[in-house]
Amino acid sequence: MSLINEARHTYLGHITRRHFLKSAGAGLGAMAFASLGTASAVAPSAPGPHFAPKAKRVIFLHMAGGPSQLELFDYKPDLARLDGQDCPESLLEGKRFAFIRGIPKMLGPQASFQQHGESGAWISNHLPHLGRVVDKIAFLKAMHTDEFNHAPAQLLVHSGSPRLGRPSMGSWVTYGLGSENENLPAFVVLLSGGVAPDAGASVYGSGFLPTVYQGVQCRTKGDPVLFLGDPDGVPRSLRRKTIDAINSINQQQHEEVGDPEILTRISQYEMAFRMQTSVPEAMDISREPSYIHELYGTEPGETAFSNNCLLARRLVERGVRFVQLFHWGWDSHGAGESESLDGGFLHRCRETDRPVTALLTDIDQRGLLEETLVIWGGEFGRTPMLENRSGSDNPYVGRDHHSDVYTMWMAGGGIQGGITHGETDEIGYSAVSGRVHVHDLQATILHLLGFDHERLTYPFQGRDFRLTDVHGHVVHKVLA
Amino acid sequence: MSRYWIGFTVLATAGILLGGCKRAPEISFNEQIRPVLNDRCVNCHGGIRRQGDLSLLFRHEALMTAESGEKAIVPFEPAESELLRRIAHTDPDLRMPKDDSALTPEEIQTFRSWIEQGAPWEDHWAYVTPERPPLPKVSNPDWIRDSLDYFVLARLDEMDWSPQSEADCPVLIRRVSLDLTGLPPSPADVNQICIAEDLSYEDYVDLLLSLPTYGERWASMWLDLARYADSQGYEKDLGRTIWRYRDWVIRAFNEDMPFDQFTIEQLAGDLLPGATESQLIATAFHRNTMTNTEGGTDDEEFRVAAVVDRVNTTWEVWQGTTFSCVQCHGHPYDPFTHREYFEFFAFFNSTADRDLDSEYPTLPFFEEEKSTEGSVLMSEITKLEDAILAQIRSDSLVALRRTWETTLNQPEVIGRVPLMKQNEVKRVVATPEKDRGDAQIWTLDHVYANLSDDPVITRLRSEKREKERAMHALNPIHTPIMQELPFQRRTHVLERGSFLLKGDRVAPDTPDVLPAMPEGAPRNRLGMAQWLVSDENPLTARVTANRFWEQIFGTGIVESLEDFGTQGLERSNADLLDYLAVSFMEDHDWSMKSFLRSVVLSATYRQSSHVTEEAIRMDPHNRNLARGPRFRLNAEKVRDQALQVSGLLSSKMYGPSVMPPQPEGLWKNPYDSRQWQTSEGDNRYRRAVYTYWRRTVPYPSMATFDSPSREVCMSRRIRTNTPLQALVTLNDPVFVEAAQALAKRMLRAEDSIAAGYTYAMGTSPAPEDMDVLSTLYTDAFAHYTENHEDSASLTGESGSIDLAALTIVANAILNLDQFLMKE
């Protein structure tokens, strides 16, 4: 008995006579379904850019916790002279801090600085590598935000609102531009530093946008995405047939009940199938040449920021639209070793300096930097004052959260390298010129991606919402 | 959308036409003025910011003289009202709103007419006690099955729409079974009702309401609100034993405890006369706050944080109000003041818990044979505690104690005080003795009681320790509960919400915009709970009815379940909401089962969920209810249903939380070496409500299906539809095991493939579906015939080609849209 006949024979035992007769009439062979495949839309069609984009992809390196600009980029020799003195009360009036109580002392820079590159940008000794690529970078030294606690400030950076429920920037961008790779999620999230973002998955959630736009977290250990691997004993061919069967019945279901949610489900199953091959391939850095590992300082299989930087390159190379990295551990209060400028902060610098430099170098060499916007920064900066939590001194050296002024930088796609925009006062406490609000940064990012931030909207609850809410001005001075 | 647009145009046109007339139509503050104020003005002239010393939040404020010396609004006198002058000003520097687009001429005219009419202010609808609306006239009275249908049909009549026809019987049976019990019906149930017709729909609904699975399903909803979890939260996120509260919720639903009693027991069960053990466990509702055991944290700071969370949660759960804004400053747009926040805070500020690692106070629960011994020990310990306190307050120790206090600034003395208490002790000692509050004295007493060298205290302490050891040896299960202190802590307004910046002292009270507390109600948590469920409270019944509605229909009548304030979303059907609220209180006497029964018996509920493209376009979210609900099952149901239809689901109820399989290596907390210990036997297959819930590492398959972390109260789960969900139901070992088990059931059935489908959906497959599944079976069979080792690894049995092929089919069935959706 041929195989197919044997199968048919057993199959006879499992279906009713009525069904069999009907099936037999149609012919078993004729029932095979073509893959619904890529024909069905992965997502509702993208509105597309308003004008020609300079950048096609984004890598956002979020240094979660709020790195101190005063130990990295914002060189303040005058602050060193004030070290140990009481902070003048005039600086404290009407200000809110997360932890500072009473009169804190000033804290001089815990770093030495040197100028680098043709642009002569000041970089601290904690970032010995970054100087090599500094001419690709535009520094925003007078960033400011409305929030001084991590979760709301992170939400503000990524969703334009400090409260839960708005779509994140990656979701807006993938909604606006669609995907360049149907086999990978358009918006990928990579976490390192051992702790998830304070505001949880909402910082890469899709809010009220359709959920196809939410960020997908990929891991560097185990299944790169949970439950990605097929069960033992299920080969790819059979998985394909299973999904064909599911989708074909779902298609019939849609014809009957009309719910558009079913079409989304069909495309999500297709996406899941494609992800099963494309994600492991994209996430496997083991076959990268050794000079690349040397460049980034990567070890395959680790959960590390360096690996995530290399993965970011591999993902943008494959057309992933938005790669969001979070690296936790920059919250240098001084309340403990791990969160102090003389402890954890230095580790964070060491963990990130080489891979960030490598990432800029690598994607530049591959010709990707021109169309890839790289953004570095935290949710806020830190005070020029020493933190004195609850009125007493901390055991380690640290600074409190500071929302009025901090540094971020951008490079690549449409950004003018080797410049600094914005200036702070002699102690790095307030902006003197070139203030850039988080909403301005968002407006600029969208501009580089070809969007008028006021026109990239989505109707919800009777109002057209946008990433920048009712704010935001493009920072033209940093554009190439 | 188009409907609103037409409405707007008509209004606007009317405004222009009537602008020149002497008598403008009466302006509705709530509909025409407040939305503009909220949208365009209060950002700068409201609760937080009062630019130019002007606030437009309350009428009395709006009528005051502002910084400029002008009055923004002078009732009946448009010419003297600065607001009108400024919104119509031609100089862009003077024109309001500043740096923003101008109001439309129509809007300006509306303001003018409103001021001419005396600038009357109205309370926001949600703060006015609902009244039973009269039943409207409808086009087709025969359609009505429950009074609520009148309000739905009246809306459809207005729009000239008609309701959908009734859903097919098997679809309706599955819908109602999933809604009421969280589990699908058995094919036998469907058969009995839809084919044999020897059980009516009404009787089936009553049967479902009587099943113990009803309580398990509805507890899941409530536990999101209660932020119930098996861990303490924050960075370390250590374990917490509080599952007896979860069991209390399940029992309360199953016993149909009326919602008013359900409220009072959870908020103030400990204050009820002769509180029972069950009523004490109920108060664990507010012990689900997070506990911070991180080294160096200040216990007082996190005690205050827990009280803040209790206030915010109480307001979200019962009043649908985002009260958390008011913790730092006046509400930006709703009429609640900063002071009122702390007056309410005072209700919760006198409990004995204080962010201790031990979760004190707790209620120990002993195994039956140890319970006598246990209660004797408990009372002995209490006596010893009293004796210690009496001794340290005795005259003989006063002097010694003062000396001790003066030495507290020495490192070696303060060093003996537990780290997390040090700051608080320093603050107390720094306060002159006469100014110390009871709580401060109490704190110092307790610290001293543990450190004093007095021989009497030392002896009592060691006796107490001995008794505690003996009690510990009995292995009681401790559940954190609420316990009132013997005195009231002083409550102050906390400036900017900081526990260190104390402003005016305040007494417990409810906000003025809402009806006052019932006469004779005590000014404590009990009185506050009674106030929440009093007939006059305008919010509790509306908010609760709306929650149930959202669970059944997928979207609330007020979509923002958590915000009924002026920035919340407008009601889709105001009369329906008020009818449901009043009916819940009066007709159903707060019975949740009775209320739900009337909803699922309604014609509105029974409609088919089939939808046309045009209907989707007109009403994508079914706000007008011209069709039945169709949406994806929640995380719990997705799991429970797969286990149920495959025959794996355990019906075991209650007890400690269980750990069904999850991928290895997810629990990686640097401060906690505990591991996920996969449960064995029955406990692998318990309902999702019993799954161990660790706040920082939620059970992954459930998190993928949108279950929250439960760090804080969560009213709504936003439903998503992602490829990651497909990966869970295709590949998660839990779901693969369900497919294997379903395949075994199928193998035993006469008509395997059709039987598998029927187990899952309650109804037999359509011929086209059967064709597809048969083909899949044939293909799988062919593969496993050639690859025996694959069939062995999929099924765990050798020589099981048929079983392997059926497992593939079962896996597909468990992934069908129809299976994952409530239709």
Boltz contact constraints between the chains, C-beta under 6 A:
constraints:
  - contact:
      token1: [A, 3]
      token2: [B, 782]
      max_distance: 6.0
  - contact:
      token1: [A, 3]
      token2: [B, 785]
      max_distance: 6.0
  - contact:
      token1: [A, 7]
      token2: [B, 778]
      max_distance: 6.0
  - contact:
      token1: [A, 7]
      token2: [B, 781]
      max_distance: 6.0
  - contact:
      token1: [A, 7]
      token2: [B, 782]
      max_distance: 6.0
  - contact:
      token1: [A, 10]
      token2: [B, 802]
      max_distance: 6.0
  - contact:
      token1: [A, 11]
      token2: [B, 777]
      max_distance: 6.0
  - contact:
      token1: [A, 11]
      token2: [B, 778]
      max_distance: 6.0
  - contact:
      token1: [A, 14]
      token2: [B, 752]
      max_distance: 6.0
  - contact:
      token1: [A, 14]
      token2: [B, 753]
      max_distance: 6.0
  - contact:
      token1: [A, 15]
      token2: [B, 753]
      max_distance: 6.0
  - contact:
      token1: [A, 15]
      token2: [B, 774]
      max_distance: 6.0
  - contact:
      token1: [A, 16]
      token2: [B, 751]
      max_distance: 6.0
  - contact:
      token1: [A, 19]
      token2: [B, 770]
      max_distance: 6.0
  - contact:
      token1: [A, 22]
      token2: [B, 767]
      max_distance: 6.0
  - contact:
      token1: [A, 23]
      token2: [B, 771]
      max_distance: 6.0
  - contact:
      token1: [A, 23]
      token2: [B, 774]
      max_distance: 6.0
  - contact:
      token1: [A, 31]
      token2: [B, 771]
      max_distance: 6.0
  - contact:
      token1: [A, 31]
      token2: [B, 775]
      max_distance: 6.0
  - contact:
      token1: [A, 211]
      token2: [B, 720]
      max_distance: 6.0
  - contact:
      token1: [A, 211]
      token2: [B, 721]
      max_distance: 6.0
  - contact:
      token1: [A, 211]
      token2: [B, 722]
      max_distance: 6.0
  - contact:
      token1: [A, 226]
      token2: [B, 663]
      max_distance: 6.0
  - contact:
      token1: [A, 226]
      token2: [B, 700]
      max_distance: 6.0
  - contact:
      token1: [A, 227]
      token2: [B, 727]
      max_distance: 6.0
  - contact:
      token1: [A, 227]
      token2: [B, 728]
      max_distance: 6.0
  - contact:
      token1: [A, 227]
      token2: [B, 731]
      max_distance: 6.0
  - contact:
      token1: [A, 227]
      token2: [B, 732]
      max_distance: 6.0
  - contact:
      token1: [A, 228]
      token2: [B, 727]
      max_distance: 6.0
  - contact:
      token1: [A, 231]
      token2: [B, 731]
      max_distance: 6.0
  - contact:
      token1: [A, 231]
      token2: [B, 736]
      max_distance: 6.0
  - contact:
      token1: [A, 232]
      token2: [B, 793]
      max_distance: 6.0
  - contact:
      token1: [A, 233]
      token2: [B, 790]
      max_distance: 6.0
  - contact:
      token1: [A, 233]
      token2: [B, 793]
      max_distance: 6.0
  - contact:
      token1: [A, 233]
      token2: [B, 794]
      max_distance: 6.0
  - contact:
      token1: [A, 238]
      token2: [B, 780]
      max_distance: 6.0
  - contact:
      token1: [A, 238]
      token2: [B, 783]
      max_distance: 6.0
  - contact:
      token1: [A, 241]
      token2: [B, 776]
      max_distance: 6.0
  - contact:
      token1: [A, 241]
      token2: [B, 779]
      max_distance: 6.0
  - contact:
      token1: [A, 242]
      token2: [B, 812]
      max_distance: 6.0
  - contact:
      token1: [A, 245]
      token2: [B, 772]
      max_distance: 6.0
  - contact:
      token1: [A, 245]
      token2: [B, 776]
      max_distance: 6.0
  - contact:
      token1: [A, 245]
      token2: [B, 812]
      max_distance: 6.0
  - contact:
      token1: [A, 246]
      token2: [B, 812]
      max_distance: 6.0
  - contact:
      token1: [A, 246]
      token2: [B, 815]
      max_distance: 6.0
  - contact:
      token1: [A, 248]
      token2: [B, 772]
      max_distance: 6.0
  - contact:
      token1: [A, 249]
      token2: [B, 769]
      max_distance: 6.0
  - contact:
      token1: [A, 249]
      token2: [B, 772]
      max_distance: 6.0
  - contact:
      token1: [A, 249]
      token2: [B, 816]
      max_distance: 6.0
  - contact:
      token1: [A, 250]
      token2: [B, 817]
      max_distance: 6.0
  - contact:
      token1: [A, 252]
      token2: [B, 768]
      max_distance: 6.0
  - contact:
      token1: [A, 253]
      token2: [B, 817]
      max_distance: 6.0
  - contact:
      token1: [A, 253]
      token2: [B, 818]
      max_distance: 6.0
  - contact:
      token1: [A, 257]
      token2: [B, 610]
      max_distance: 6.0
  - contact:
      token1: [A, 258]
      token2: [B, 610]
      max_distance: 6.0
  - contact:
      token1: [A, 258]
      token2: [B, 611]
      max_distance: 6.0
  - contact:
      token1: [A, 258]
      token2: [B, 612]
      max_distance: 6.0
  - contact:
      token1: [A, 259]
      token2: [B, 630]
      max_distance: 6.0
  - contact:
      token1: [A, 262]
      token2: [B, 817]
      max_distance: 6.0
  - contact:
      token1: [A, 264]
      token2: [B, 721]
      max_distance: 6.0
  - contact:
      token1: [A, 265]
      token2: [B, 721]
      max_distance: 6.0
  - contact:
      token1: [A, 265]
      token2: [B, 817]
      max_distance: 6.0
  - contact:
      token1: [A, 268]
      token2: [B, 723]
      max_distance: 6.0
  - contact:
      token1: [A, 268]
      token2: [B, 726]
      max_distance: 6.0
  - contact:
      token1: [A, 269]
      token2: [B, 726]
      max_distance: 6.0
  - contact:
      token1: [A, 271]
      token2: [B, 723]
      max_distance: 6.0
  - contact:
      token1: [A, 272]
      token2: [B, 723]
      max_distance: 6.0
  - contact:
      token1: [A, 272]
      token2: [B, 726]
      max_distance: 6.0
  - contact:
      token1: [A, 272]
      token2: [B, 727]
      max_distance: 6.0
  - contact:
      token1: [A, 275]
      token2: [B, 723]
      max_distance: 6.0
  - contact:
      token1: [A, 390]
      token2: [B, 423]
      max_distance: 6.0
  - contact:
      token1: [A, 461]
      token2: [B, 569]
      max_distance: 6.0
